[in-house]
Amino acid sequence: MNVSEVMSKRVVKVTGIALLPEVAAKMGQENIGVVPVEEEGRVVGLVTDRDIAIRAVANRRIDVPVKEIMTRDPITVTSTTTIADAVRTMQKHNVRRLLVMDGNHLVGLVSLEDLIESEAEEDLLDALRKLHSQTRHG
């Protein structure tokens, strides 16, 4: 099974000059925890709910453009990446979400939850559960 079969294809994006409060509001409205940041049609980073909490709120940096707190050089996979390889990528980089790219084009987003909810084989599910417990940020 490939990432394309379980990824979210509808991805909310912002530009780097978008102000943090509007991005956070959009994330709340859409019930999402990550927003890719694009400049001139190219992904340059992403902003997670964790970035907002740790890099912005904790440092009292609220009214800033998201480019100032975003995670740069996000970890990516392609739509043909297998679920097993996506899990290994998440483990290697200690992340819970991956941007799905075809060339330079963002085509989706796959989360740890997407992978867990997929109809993958039992050994893969065990690896996912292990990754989930290792990357909990709470």
N, C-alpha and C positions, 0 to 999 in steps of 0.2 A: 504494500500500500504506500502511495506517495503522499507527500505533504499537500499537494493540490486537492486531494480528496477530503481533507479535513480542515483546511485553512479557512479563515474568514476572508471573503473576497471584497467585502465592503469595508474599506479602511478610511477613517476620518484622518485628514492630514492638515497641517498648518504650515505657515512660513515662519522663518526664524524671527521675524519682527513682531509676530503676534504676542500680545502681552499675556503674561502668566494668568491673571485672573480670568480673562476670556477663554483661554485654553482649558483651565481647570473647570470652568462652568460648562464648556462643551463636553468635556470628559464626563462630568456628572450627568448631563442631559442624555448622553449617548450610552451611559453605563459602561464605560470602557476605562482601562487602566493604562493605556499607552496611546500616544499619538506620534506618528512619524513627522519629521520636520523636513520640508523640501525647500530648495532654492533653485530657481530656474529649471524645474522639472527633475531635479536630482535629489535623492535622499541624502541629507547631510547629518542627520541625527534622529533621535527620538526622545520624547519626554514621557516619563512614567509617573505614576502617582507617587512612587518612592522618590524620584528626583524632586518632585514638588515638595514633599515633606522634608527631605534631608538637605537638599541644596538651596531651597528657597525659604520655606517657612522657618526652619530651624535657625537660619542665618538672617532672618528678617529681610529677605530680598523678595518682596511680593510684587511690586509694580515694575517688573523687568521684562524685557523680551525673552522668549523661551530659549533663544540661542545662547543666552548666558548661563542657563542651568541644564541644558539638554545633555544627554549622553551622546558623545560624538562617535563616529565610526561604528554604528550598530552592527551586531552580528546578523548575518543573513544566510539564507539557503535558497535553493531554486525550487520551482514547483515540482521538479522531478526527483527531488531529494526523498529518499525513503524515510518513513517514520522512524525506523531504527537509527538512521544517520542523524536525523533531527534531534533525537534524544541524546545521542553522543555529543552533538554540537552544544546542546544546552548544558550537559554535564561538564564538558571541557571549559566552557566560558562562564559557568555558574549563573545562567540566565533562565528565565521562565517564558520568554517570548522571543520569537525570531521573525524578522521581516522576510518575506518571500519575494525574491526578485527574479525576473527574467531579463537578463542583460542588465541594463541600467534602469529598468522599469519596475516599479513596485506593483506587484500583482496580488498581494495578500499579506496576511499576518497569521502566524500559527502560535498558539499558546500551549503551555504545558497542559492546561485543562482540555484543549482541543484534542491533544494526543491521548490523554487519559480516557476521554469519552469516545474515542474511535474504537472500531471493532478490530483491534490489533490482537495478535496472539498473546497467550498468557505470559510467556517469558519476557516479552516486550512490556507488558503491563507491569510486571515485577520491576523492571528497570525504571519505568516511569514513576512508580510509587517510591522507589529509592531516591530518584532525582527530586521528586516533590518534597520529600522529607529533608533533603539536603539543602534545598534552596528556599525554605520558608523564611520569610522576612517578617517576623511578627513580634 
